[in-house]
Amino acid sequence: MKFTDGYWLKRKGLTVLHPAQLRDSEADENSLTAYASTKPVRSRSDTLDTPLVTINLSAPAPDVVRVTVGHFLGGAPTGPNFEIASSDHPVTVTSDALTSGSLTARFRTGENWGLDFVADGKRLTGSGWKGMGIVDAADGSHYVHEQLDLGVGEAVYGLGERFGPLVKNGQSIDIWNEDGGTSSELAYKNVPFYLTNRGYGVLVDHPGRVSFEVASEMVSRTQFSVAGQTLSYLVIYGPTPADILRKYTALTGRPALPPQWSFGLWLTTSFTTPYDEETVTSFVDGMAERDLPLSVFHFDTFWMREFHWCDFEWDPAIFPDPPGMLKRLHDRGLRTCLWINPYIAQRSALFEEGRANGYLLRRSDGSVWQWDRWQAGMALVDFTNPAAREWYAAKLAVLVEQGVDAFKSDFGERVPTDVVWHDGSDPERMHNYYTQLYNQVVFDVLRELKGEGEAVLFARSATVGGQQFPVHWGGDNSATYESMAESLRGGLSLMSSGFGFWSHDIGGFEGRPDPAVFKRWIAFGMLSSHSRLHGNHSYRVPWLFDDESVEVLRSFTHLKYSLMPYLYEAAREAHLSGLPVMRPMVVGFPDDPAAVFLDRQYLLGGDLLVAPVFSEGGEVGYYVPAGRWTRWFDGTVVEGPGWQTETHGFDSVPLLVRPGAVIPVGAVVDRPDYPYADGVTLRIFEPVSDSVTVVRVGDSTFTVVFSGAGIRVERDGASLPWRVDVAGGPSADIDASQAVWTS
């Protein structure tokens, strides 16, 4: 939301109060409250008719400072609120500053108003002249805004899943969940958190609509605003993007660790295509006959009867024996997933059940909120009602007991504001937060019934904290190279917002992909944390495109499964530290200025660089950071820093290994879940003398020691005899360009 008309003027109909002078402060051992007049006070008469802005500083965690800006503070408390963790830690408070860890927030005294954030002797950002604002509009609405400085060359990332440029500078962004596809400014997963390449991140602690102007209204500032009389935000010091993500997810929740099987290939029925058990069986048979190892089969919407979504009842005309069918699929080594959403169609028997018991969202007159979009007469489950949560969970539990392993928790964005919630939540604040309640209910059912470590979703909507319930996928894209690229941008933006796991519809959802698009997307999809073949009006089994699609899918599926010892450790790192499996280049290389704007390539874990091919002919340009990187497929070396331009066939993609990396390669290529340490190969790339690399593989730890005396490898502390194969012949030379170690 913009409040100014150029640099000096406000927009018509707005009155804005800005702090002008620090007049007084109150400190205790954990917080500092400052009172700022909205004009300089030079005499007693200046105190009359002069509003005060109240600014409170506190510190929920080390290196984190919360700032709460308020005008009128007599409003009734409203919910919901984000769950933000706090911890006991030393805080230093003076009359004008608060220090938490290495981060200090300091008010400027005198008539030069400002609030500066300083870490390790360096100013990170701050709120200066007319940065904070209390806005009264002619229509009676009220807003609070804050503006934090952006330095020269400072770039902003995050704000949830956004499909435009990865760097948000120059963009106006509203944090408001919408079902808008992947080709617009709307997003399914809105997160009022951003980080910059200058060492800090900012979380606006407001679950409703937050409007960001990122170098778009004031071009040297990031502005954020909310409706009401108060605004609270947290500044998080890194100093690196990786550090910021670790500290942000410590506040808002770390991702659960998905089960190993979920990293395998998922195949779906597609959305509106006709299918029954015979169709499903033909797909499963076809994949097996072609050596295409499948991990999960997903049943999309029409497993239920038309006009009945969601009643959680199988369509008996299509699936007469669901438990038997699920068992037959399980006997073939497959897991199963069902599509669901939180909407109850009027045709469903659950509608009357939910209405009679108060489980459905209501209007102020007590009637059930309904409309005809998506499903005729549909209503929403009111997850603020504990009884409604139990009711919904019980329906899912029946399916889990039948043999279902996972749920695709679709939708959750179409949440109205002209309603009354069971717990009295503010409708504007609940709009985005609804998805958190919805996905938590579904995830908890799976965790309770399947066991810890076995729960996994395929969720579309999210907000702050949603990363705790993986996996999330990128929504309705299209079968084009452009949409493939926008999907990647959306994923990297989400990964910059605290989410650890992400997927997308291989080949695009809307339209039938050209075989070339499909094959290029396969490489990208199988080198993502999670991999799913899905479409709208057409199936996504590869033999319907061409024979080469089958070969490409087989090759990249085998590659991913062989990389599972490496990928699962990246997943464990996401679970333990909040660092995503798929990372924007700036997260891995914060000091490389060329990494700032890269949004067509990414790091897969810490040591693999992936640059998807977005052209039929295979032309691709990508950037290589400093060092001698090794191409995975042919072992040739690329010297960075610099740009590479290459042409790749459908069976290849730029996949490079960081110098000094040790990549564990599994011995199994037909499934993602297996004992990773059994028969593992350690591939060593550009080893560095006098270095030690520790690699965890399953329950084992391998230590690779490079020294002038040679190379020593230990497993769980015990030295092992190893055979080394080096390009050019057997050797133990640590300067070898590439070594493959096999137990």
C-alpha positions in Angstrom: 0.0 0.0 0.0 1.4 3.4 -1.0 0.8 6.4 1.2 2.9 9.1 -0.5 2.5 11.2 -3.7 6.1 11.5 -4.6 8.8 12.2 -2.0 7.2 15.2 -0.1 3.5 14.8 -0.3 0.9 12.4 1.1 -1.8 10.9 -0.9 -5.1 12.7 -0.9 -7.3 11.9 2.1 -4.5 10.7 4.3 -3.2 12.2 7.5 0.1 10.7 8.7 1.8 11.1 12.1 5.6 10.4 12.2 7.8 10.2 15.2 10.0 13.3 15.4 11.7 13.3 18.7 12.4 10.9 21.5 10.8 12.4 24.6 11.0 9.7 27.2 11.8 6.1 27.8 11.1 3.3 30.3 13.4 0.3 30.7 13.3 -2.9 32.6 15.6 -5.9 32.5 14.1 -7.3 29.3 12.5 -4.4 27.3 12.7 -0.8 26.5 9.7 1.4 25.8 10.2 4.8 24.0 7.7 7.6 23.7 8.2 9.8 20.6 6.4 13.1 20.0 5.2 13.7 16.5 6.7 17.1 16.3 9.8 18.6 18.0 9.0 19.9 21.5 10.8 23.1 22.2 8.4 24.5 24.9 5.6 23.2 27.2 3.0 24.5 24.8 4.4 22.1 22.1 3.2 19.2 24.3 -0.5 20.2 23.8 -2.4 18.4 21.1 0.7 16.5 20.1 0.2 12.8 19.7 2.8 10.3 21.0 4.0 7.2 19.2 4.9 4.4 21.5 7.7 2.1 20.5 8.6 -1.0 22.5 11.7 -3.1 22.0 12.1 -6.6 23.3 14.2 -9.7 22.4 12.6 -13.1 22.0 15.9 -14.8 21.1 19.6 -14.0 20.7 20.3 -11.8 17.7 16.6 -11.0 17.4 14.9 -7.7 18.4 11.1 -7.2 18.3 9.8 -3.7 17.6 6.2 -2.8 18.3 4.9 0.5 17.1 1.6 1.8 18.4 -0.7 4.8 18.5 -3.9 4.1 20.4 -3.2 1.0 22.6 -6.7 0.5 24.0 -7.9 -1.9 21.4 -9.2 -5.3 22.4 -6.7 -8.2 21.7 -7.5 -10.1 18.5 -6.3 -13.4 17.1 -5.0 -15.5 15.6 -1.4 -15.0 16.2 1.7 -16.6 14.8 3.4 -19.0 17.2 6.9 -17.5 17.8 9.3 -19.2 20.1 11.2 -17.3 22.8 14.1 -18.3 25.0 15.8 -17.0 28.1 19.0 -15.2 27.2 21.0 -12.2 28.3 19.6 -8.8 27.2 21.2 -5.5 27.8 18.9 -2.5 28.2 19.9 1.2 28.5 17.7 4.4 28.3 18.0 4.4 24.5 19.1 0.9 23.3 18.5 -2.8 23.7 21.1 -5.4 22.8 20.3 -9.1 22.2 23.3 -11.2 21.3 25.2 -9.3 18.6 22.3 -7.1 17.6 21.5 -3.7 19.1 18.5 -1.5 18.4 19.3 2.1 19.3 17.1 5.2 19.3 18.6 8.4 18.1 18.3 11.2 20.7 17.8 14.9 20.0 15.7 16.2 17.1 17.2 13.8 14.6 14.7 11.0 15.1 15.6 7.4 14.1 15.9 3.8 15.2 19.1 2.0 14.1 20.0 -1.7 14.0 23.6 -2.3 14.6 25.5 -5.7 14.7 29.2 -6.3 15.2 29.9 -2.6 14.9 28.1 -2.2 11.6 24.7 -0.5 10.9 22.5 -3.0 9.1 19.4 -0.9 8.6 17.2 1.5 10.4 14.0 3.6 10.5 14.8 7.2 9.8 13.0 10.4 8.9 9.3 9.6 8.3 10.0 5.9 8.4 7.4 5.0 11.0 4.0 6.4 10.2 0.5 6.3 11.9 -2.0 6.8 9.1 -5.6 8.1 9.4 -7.6 7.8 6.2 -10.6 9.9 5.3 -12.8 6.8 5.2 -12.1 6.1 8.8 -9.5 3.4 8.4 -6.2 3.4 10.1 -2.8 1.9 9.3 0.7 1.7 10.7 3.7 1.6 8.4 7.4 1.2 8.9 10.2 1.9 6.4 13.7 0.3 6.8 16.6 1.6 4.9 18.1 -0.3 1.9 21.8 0.2 1.2 23.4 0.5 -2.2 23.3 -3.0 -3.8 21.1 -4.4 -1.1 18.7 -7.1 -2.4 15.6 -8.4 -0.8 14.4 -12.1 -0.9 11.5 -14.1 0.4 7.9 -13.0 1.2 6.7 -16.5 0.5 6.1 -18.1 -2.8 6.4 -15.5 -5.5 6.6 -16.3 -9.2 8.1 -13.0 -10.4 11.8 -12.1 -10.1 13.6 -13.7 -7.1 15.0 -10.3 -6.0 12.0 -8.4 -4.7 13.4 -4.8 -5.2 10.9 -2.7 -7.1 7.9 -4.9 -6.3 4.6 -4.1 -4.5 3.5 -7.2 -2.6 0.4 -7.9 -0.6 0.6 -10.8 1.9 -2.8 -12.4 1.1 -3.3 -16.0 0.1 -5.0 -16.4 -3.2 -5.7 -19.2 -5.7 -4.1 -17.5 -8.6 -1.9 -20.0 -10.5 1.8 -19.5 -11.0 1.7 -16.8 -13.7 0.6 -13.7 -11.7 1.5 -11.6 -8.7 -0.8 -13.7 -6.5 0.5 -16.5 -4.5 -0.8 -19.5 -2.5 1.9 -19.2 0.2 2.4 -15.7 1.6 4.9 -15.2 4.3 5.6 -11.7 5.8 9.3 -12.4 6.1 12.2 -11.3 4.0 15.9 -11.4 4.2 18.6 -9.3 2.5 22.1 -9.8 1.4 23.2 -7.2 4.0 23.0 -9.5 7.0 19.5 -9.4 8.4 15.9 -10.6 8.0 12.6 -9.1 9.0 9.4 -10.9 10.1 6.2 -8.8 10.3 4.3 -10.4 13.1 0.8 -10.0 11.6 -1.1 -13.0 10.2 -3.5 -10.9 8.0 -2.8 -8.6 5.1 0.6 -7.0 5.2 1.5 -4.7 2.3 5.1 -4.4 1.3 6.7 -1.8 -0.9 10.1 -3.1 -1.6 12.1 -0.1 -3.0 9.0 0.6 -5.0 7.5 3.7 -3.2 10.6 4.9 -1.4 13.2 3.5 -3.6 15.9 3.3 -0.9 13.6 1.7 1.7 11.5 -1.4 2.3 8.1 -0.4 3.6 5.6 -2.6 5.3 2.1 -1.7 6.6 -0.9 -3.2 8.3 -4.4 -2.0 9.1 -5.0 -0.9 12.7 -3.2 1.0 15.4 -0.2 -1.2 16.1 2.5 -2.9 14.1 5.0 -5.5 15.4 8.1 -6.8 13.6 11.2 -8.7 14.4 14.7 -7.9 13.0 16.9 -11.1 12.8 20.7 -10.7 12.5 22.5 -13.4 10.5 25.0 -12.4 9.3 24.7 -14.8 6.3 21.4 -15.7 4.6 21.9 -19.3 5.9 22.3 -18.0 9.4 19.2 -15.8 9.1 17.1 -18.9 7.9 18.4 -20.9 10.8 17.4 -18.2 13.3 14.1 -17.5 11.6 13.0 -21.2 11.6 14.1 -21.5 15.3 11.5 -18.8 15.9 8.7 -20.1 13.7 9.3 -23.9 13.5 11.6 -26.3 11.7 10.3 -28.7 9.1 9.5 -32.2 10.1 11.7 -34.8 8.4 9.7 -36.5 5.6 9.9 -40.3 5.3 12.5 -41.6 2.9 9.9 -43.1 0.5 8.4 -39.6 -0.1 11.5 -38.6 -2.0 10.7 -41.1 -4.7 8.7 -40.6 -7.8 5.0 -39.8 -7.4 2.5 -40.5 -10.2 -1.0 -39.2 -10.2 -4.3 -39.9 -12.0 -4.2 -36.3 -13.1 -7.2 -34.0 -12.3 -10.2 -34.3 -14.7 -9.0 -37.3 -16.6 -11.2 -40.5 -16.5 -9.8 -43.2 -14.4 -10.7 -46.3 -12.3 -8.7 -49.1 -10.7 -8.1 -50.6 -14.1 -6.5 -47.3 -15.2 -4.4 -47.1 -12.1 -3.3 -50.7 -12.5 -2.3 -50.1 -16.1 -0.2 -47.1 -15.1 1.5 -49.0 -12.4 2.1 -52.0 -14.7 3.4 -49.8 -17.4 5.9 -48.1 -15.1 7.1 -51.5 -13.8 7.4 -53.0 -17.3 9.6 -50.0 -18.4 11.8 -50.1 -15.3 10.4 -46.8 -14.1 10.6 -47.2 -10.3 7.6 -45.6 -8.7 7.3 -44.7 -5.0 3.8 -43.2 -4.5 0.6 -43.3 -6.4 -1.8 -40.4 -5.9 -5.5 -40.3 -6.5 -6.7 -36.9 -7.4 -10.2 -35.3 -6.8 -12.5 -37.8 -8.6 -11.7 -40.6 -6.3 -14.9 -39.1 -4.7 -18.2 -38.7 -6.4 -18.8 -35.5 -8.4 -20.5 -32.7 -6.5 -19.6 -34.4 -3.2 -16.2 -32.9 -2.4 -15.2 -33.4 0.3 -17.2 -36.2 1.8 -14.2 -38.6 2.0 -16.2 -41.4 0.4 -14.8 -43.4 -2.5 -16.9 -43.4 -5.6 -18.3 -46.9 -5.5 -19.0 -47.0 -9.2 -15.3 -46.5 -9.9 -13.6 -48.0 -6.8 -15.8 -50.7 -5.4 -13.1 -52.2 -3.1 -10.9 -49.4 -1.8 -9.2 -51.4 1.0 -8.5 -54.2 -1.4 -7.1 -51.9 -4.0 -4.9 -50.1 -1.5 -3.6 -53.4 -0.3 -2.8 -54.5 -3.8 -0.8 -51.3 -4.4 1.0 -51.7 -1.1 1.8 -55.3 -2.0 3.6 -53.9 -5.0 5.8 -51.7 -2.8 3.8 -48.5 -3.4 2.5 -45.9 -1.0 -0.8 -44.1 -1.7 -2.0 -40.5 -1.4 -5.5 -39.0 -1.6 -6.5 -35.5 -2.7 -8.6 -33.5 -0.1 -9.6 -30.0 0.7 -11.3 -28.2 3.6 -14.5 -27.4 1.7 -17.7 -29.3 2.1 -20.1 -29.4 -0.8 -23.8 -28.9 -0.1 -24.6 -32.2 -1.9 -22.4 -34.1 0.6 -24.0 -35.7 3.5 -21.3 -34.1 5.6 -22.8 -30.7 4.9 -25.9 -31.2 7.1 -23.8 -33.0 9.7 -21.4 -30.1 9.9 -24.2 -27.5 9.8 -26.2 -29.1 12.6 -23.1 -29.4 14.9 -21.6 -26.0 14.2 -18.6 -27.3 12.4 -19.0 -25.0 9.4 -18.0 -21.3 9.1 -20.9 -18.9 9.6 -22.0 -15.4 8.8 -22.9 -12.8 11.4 -26.6 -13.8 11.2 -25.8 -17.4 12.1 -26.2 -18.9 8.6 -23.5 -21.0 7.1 -21.2 -19.1 4.7 -21.7 -20.6 1.2 -21.0 -20.0 -2.5 -21.0 -22.0 -5.7 -17.4 -21.6 -6.8 -15.5 -24.9 -7.0 -18.3 -27.0 -5.5 -22.0 -26.2 -5.5 -23.1 -24.6 -2.3 -19.8 -25.4 -0.6 -19.0 -24.3 2.9 -15.7 -24.2 4.9 -14.8 -26.3 7.9 -14.3 -23.9 10.9 -11.0 -25.2 12.2 -11.1 -22.7 15.1 -13.7 -25.1 16.6 -11.9 -27.9 18.4 -14.9 -30.2 17.8 -14.8 -29.4 14.1 -11.1 -30.3 14.0 -11.8 -33.7 15.7 -14.7 -34.3 13.3 -12.5 -33.6 10.2 -9.6 -35.6 11.6 -11.9 -38.6 12.3 -13.0 -38.7 8.6 -9.3 -38.8 7.6 -8.5 -41.4 10.1 -11.0 -43.8 8.4 -9.0 -43.4 5.2 -5.7 -44.0 6.9 -7.0 -47.1 8.5 -8.1 -48.3 5.0 -4.4 -48.0 4.0 -3.9 -44.4 2.7 -0.4 -43.1 3.5 -0.5 -39.4 2.7 -2.9 -36.6 1.8 -2.6 -33.9 -0.8 -4.1 -31.0 1.2 -5.2 -28.8 -1.6 -6.8 -25.3 -1.4 -7.1 -23.4 1.8 -6.8 -20.0 0.2 -10.4 -19.1 -0.6 -11.2 -17.9 2.9 -13.9 -15.1 3.2 -13.7 -12.1 5.6 -17.5 -11.5 6.0 -17.8 -14.3 8.6 -17.8 -15.1 12.3 -15.3 -17.7 13.5 -16.1 -20.0 16.4 -13.3 -18.7 18.6 -14.0 -15.1 17.8 -10.9 -14.7 15.6 -10.6 -11.6 13.5 -11.6 -12.5 9.9 -8.9 -10.4 8.3 -6.2 -12.1 10.4 -7.7 -15.5 9.9 -7.7 -15.3 6.1 -4.0 -16.3 5.7 -3.8 -18.2 9.0 -6.6 -20.7 8.1 -4.1 -22.8 6.1 -2.0 -23.3 9.2 -4.9 -24.8 11.1 -6.0 -26.9 8.2 -2.6 -28.4 7.4 -1.8 -29.0 11.0 -5.0 -31.1 11.5 -4.1 -33.2 8.5 -0.5 -33.6 9.4 -1.3 -34.6 13.0 -3.7 -37.3 11.9 -0.9 -38.9 9.8 1.7 -38.4 12.5 -0.6 -40.0 15.1 -1.7 -43.0 13.1 1.3 -43.6 10.9 4.0 -42.8 13.5 6.6 -40.1 14.0 8.6 -39.7 10.9 6.0 -41.2 8.6 3.7 -38.2 8.1 3.9 -36.2 4.8 1.6 -33.9 3.0 1.4 -32.5 -0.5 0.1 -29.0 0.5 -0.6 -26.0 -1.6 -1.3 -23.1 0.8 0.8 -21.9 3.7 1.9 -19.0 5.9 4.4 -18.4 8.6 5.1 -21.8 10.4 3.7 -23.8 7.5 7.1 -25.2 6.9 6.6 -27.5 9.9 4.2 -29.6 7.8 6.0 -30.6 4.6 5.8 -31.0 1.6 4.5 -28.0 -0.3 4.1 -27.9 -4.1 4.0 -24.9 -6.4 0.4 -25.0 -7.6 -1.2 -24.7 -11.0 1.5 -24.1 -13.6 1.4 -24.5 -17.3 3.1 -26.8 -19.8 5.6 -24.3 -21.1 9.2 -23.4 -20.5 8.2 -20.0 -19.2 6.0 -21.7 -16.6 8.8 -24.0 -15.7 11.0 -21.0 -15.0 8.3 -19.3 -13.0 7.8 -22.4 -10.9 11.5 -22.4 -10.1 11.4 -18.8 -9.1 8.4 -19.5 -6.9 10.2 -22.4 -5.2 13.4 -20.5 -4.6 11.4 -17.6 -3.2 9.6 -20.0 -0.8 12.9 -21.6 0.2 14.1 -18.1 1.1 11.1 -17.9 3.4 12.0 -20.7 5.8 10.5 -23.7 3.9 12.7 -26.8 3.6 11.0 -29.0 1.0 9.3 -28.2 -2.3 7.9 -29.8 -5.4 6.0 -28.9 -8.6 4.0 -30.6 -11.3 6.5 -32.1 -13.8 5.4 -31.1 -17.3 3.1 -28.4 -16.1 -0.5 -28.7 -14.9 -2.5 -26.8 -17.5 -2.2 -28.1 -21.1 -0.5 -31.1 -22.5 3.3 -30.5 -22.6 5.2 -30.8 -25.8 7.5 -33.9 -25.5 10.5 -31.6 -25.3 9.0 -29.6 -22.5 8.1 -32.8 -20.6 11.6 -34.2 -20.9 13.4 -31.0 -19.9 11.0 -30.7 -16.9 11.8 -34.3 -15.9 15.4 -33.4 -15.2 14.4 -30.4 -13.1 11.7 -32.4 -11.3 13.9 -35.3 -10.4 16.5 -32.9 -9.1 14.1 -31.3 -6.7 13.5 -32.3 -3.2 10.2 -34.1 -4.1 9.1 -35.2 -7.6 5.6 -35.6 -8.9 4.1 -36.3 -12.4 0.7 -34.5 -12.5 -1.6 -32.8 -15.0 -5.1 -31.4 -15.5 -6.8 -32.8 -18.6 -4.1 -35.3 -19.7 -2.2 -38.1 -18.1 1.5 -37.8 -17.3 2.8 -41.3 -17.9 5.9 -40.9 -20.2 5.1 -43.4 -22.9 2.2 -41.2 -24.0 4.7 -38.6 -25.1 7.5 -40.6 -26.8 9.9 -43.4 -26.2 12.7 -41.0 -25.3 10.6 -39.6 -22.4 10.6 -43.1 -20.9 14.4 -43.3 -21.1 14.8 -39.8 -19.7 12.5 -40.5 -16.8 14.3 -43.8 -16.1 17.7 -42.2 -16.2 16.9 -39.3 -13.8 14.9 -41.4 -11.5 17.8 -43.8 -11.1 20.1 -40.8 -10.6 17.9 -39.4 -7.8 17.6 -42.7 -6.0 21.4 -43.2 -6.2 21.8 -39.7 -4.7 19.4 -40.5 -1.8 22.3 -40.9 0.8 23.3 -37.3 -0.1 19.8 -35.9 -0.4 18.5 -37.4 2.8 21.3 -35.8 4.7 20.3 -32.5 3.1 16.8 -33.2 4.3 18.0 -33.9 7.8 19.8 -30.6 7.7 16.6 -28.9 6.8 14.9 -30.6 9.7 17.6 -29.8 12.2 18.7 -26.3 11.1 16.1 -24.9 8.8 18.4 -24.7 5.8 16.4 -25.8 2.7 17.2 -28.7 0.5 17.0 -26.5 -2.6 18.8 -23.2 -2.0 19.1 -20.0 -4.0 22.7 -19.4 -5.0 22.9 -16.4 -2.8 22.4 -18.6 0.3 25.4 -20.7 -0.6 27.5 -17.8 -1.9 26.5 -14.6 -0.1 29.9 -12.9 -0.8 29.7 -13.5 -4.6 28.0 -10.4 -6.2 27.1 -12.5 -9.3 24.9 -14.7 -7.1 22.6 -11.9 -6.1 20.1 -12.2 -9.0 20.5 -15.8 -10.1 17.1 -17.4 -10.4 17.5 -20.0 -13.1 19.8 -22.3 -11.1 20.1 -23.5 -7.5 22.0 -25.5 -5.0 20.6 -29.0 -4.3 22.0 -29.5 -0.8 25.3 -27.8 -0.1 27.4 -29.3 -2.8 25.4 -29.8 -6.0 24.6 -27.0 -8.5 21.7 -27.6 -10.8 20.8 -25.4 -13.8 17.6 -26.7 -15.5 17.4 -26.4 -19.3 14.6 -24.1 -20.4 14.8 -24.7 -24.2 14.0 -27.4 -26.7 17.4 -27.3 -28.3 19.2 -27.7 -25.0 21.0 -24.3 -24.9 21.6 -23.2 -21.3 23.7 -20.5 -19.6 24.6 -20.7 -16.0 27.0 -19.2 -13.5 29.8 -21.1 -11.8 31.2 -19.7 -8.5 34.9 -19.6 -7.8 36.8 -22.9 -7.8 37.2 -26.0 -9.9 33.8 -27.5 -10.2 33.2 -31.0 -11.7 30.5 -31.9 -14.1 28.7 -34.9 -12.7 27.9 -36.7 -15.9 31.3 -36.6 -17.7 33.8 -35.7 -14.9 35.2 -32.7 -16.8 36.2 -29.6 -14.7 34.8 -26.1 -15.0 36.9 -23.3 -13.6 35.0 -20.5 -11.8 34.0 -17.8 -11.3 32.4 -17.2 -14.7 29.5 -18.0 -17.0 29.1 -21.1 -19.0 27.1 -21.6 -22.1 26.4 -25.2 -23.1 24.0 -27.4 -25.1 22.6 -30.5 -23.5 20.6 -33.4 -24.8 17.5 -34.6 -23.0 19.6 -37.1 -21.0 21.7 -34.4 -19.4 21.5 -31.2 -17.5 24.2 -28.9 -15.9 24.8 -30.8 -12.6 28.1 -29.6 -11.0 29.8 -30.6 -7.8 31.5 -28.1 -5.5 35.3 -28.5 -5.2 36.3 -30.4 -2.1 32.9 -32.2 -1.8 32.5 -35.8 -0.9 29.2 -37.2 -2.4 27.9 -40.5 -1.1 26.3 -42.5 -3.9 24.0 -45.3 -3.0 24.0 -48.8 -4.5 20.2 -48.9 -5.1 18.5 -47.2 -8.0 15.0 -48.8 -7.9 13.7 -47.2 -4.7 14.4 -44.2 -2.5 14.3 -46.0 0.9 17.1 -48.4 1.5 20.1 -48.9 3.9 22.1 -46.0 2.5 25.5 -47.1 3.9 25.3 -50.6 2.4 27.6 -50.6 -0.6 27.9 -46.8 -0.6 30.4 -45.2 -2.9 32.1 -42.0 -1.8 32.8 -39.8 -4.8 35.5 -37.3 -3.9 35.8 -34.1 -6.0 38.9 -31.8 -6.1 40.2 -32.8 -2.7 41.9 -30.1 -0.7 45.2 -31.0 1.1 45.2 -30.9 4.9 41.4 -31.1 5.2 38.9 -33.3 6.9 35.4 -33.9 5.4 32.8 -35.7 7.5 29.9 -37.3 5.7 26.9 -38.9 7.4 25.3 -41.8 5.5 22.3 -43.3 7.1 23.4 -44.3 10.6 27.1 -44.2 9.8 29.6 -41.4 9.7 32.5 -41.4 7.2 35.5 -39.2 7.8 37.8 -38.5 4.9 41.2 -37.1 5.9 43.4 -35.6 3.2 47.0 -34.9 4.3 50.6 -34.9 3.0 50.8 -38.5 4.1 47.9 -39.6 1.9 44.2 -40.2 2.3 42.6 -41.9 5.2 39.0 -42.9 5.5 37.2 -43.9 8.7 33.8 -45.3 9.2 32.3 -44.6 12.7 35.9 -44.0 13.9 37.4 -47.2 12.5 39.9 -47.0 9.6 38.8 -49.0 6.6 40.7 -50.5 3.6 39.5 -48.7 0.4 40.1 -49.0 -3.3 40.5 -45.8 -5.1 39.9 -45.3 -8.8 41.3 -42.1 -10.3 41.0 -40.8 -13.8 44.2 -42.0 -15.6 44.8 -45.1 -13.4 44.9 -46.2 -9.8 46.5 -43.6 -7.6 46.3 -42.1 -4.1 47.4 -38.7 -5.3 45.3 -36.2 -3.3 45.7 -33.7 -6.2 43.8 -35.9 -8.5 41.0 -34.1 -10.3 38.5 -36.7 -9.3 38.5 -39.9 -7.2 35.8 -42.5 -6.7 36.1 -44.5 -3.5 34.3 -47.8 -3.2 34.2 -49.9 -0.1 
